[in-house]
């Protein structure tokens, strides 16, 4: 172990101090399971001795699942809200903004049900629309569910309902598990923009006064291992594949064969430990 002062030689970010103290571990011939088990013991011991907290279990979740359900590779599991993919329901609708995304490569349409959210005012929804704009989203579509049995503009209150056929609406309501009094928010754009904007909106609503009053946040400490990060991500500007974390990460056994033929599905031996929505180690 090395406990050392570090200086972060990279662009500044709000959640990254330029100077920090790091516990650095050097090992040989240890597997991913052995390293995560060792670090879990260390983190449990520190929490117990420093603030007398007994941490719950550290679940494992793949990067792909974390992005699909939470729009983030460091999800705050205290927030109970989740994203659901609904692009297939919009492929043949008259609402071209969504239909174009549904039929495009690299697009994503994600829905997020807010239980009891139909009581949100238009002003509050407008504020959330401005918020997702920070992350590049061009808008925030929504459907208020007044009566889940009435798939029309009486049962479903929204500017977009008239452009969606019954099959699409029924599919959305069923997949989201909608109930009377809910609101469903939608993000439709490139997957990166949808993940960033809807993932941030999920946390913002969850920790709002409205969210706390409706029980969208549960528990004090929610640790998590996020595993199976992709080796590469596509750089839209340079039109090439680049290392997702850094170029010194080893590939999963057998995945080196995918570098040339299928880089999008090459998985790394990379894993982060996350606590309450913050990466605390990797």
Beta strands, then each sheet from edge to edge (+ up, - down):
strand 1: 2-7
strand 2: 19-24
strand 3: 59-62
strand 4: 83-85
strand 5: 107-114
strand 6: 141-145
strand 7: 156-157
strand 8: 183-190
strand 9: 223-227
strand 10: 232-235
strand 11: 240-243
strand 12: 272-275
strand 13: 278-281
sheet 1: 1+ 2-
sheet 2: 3+ 9+ 12- 13+
sheet 3: 4+ 5- 8+ 6- 7+
sheet 4: 10+ 11-
end
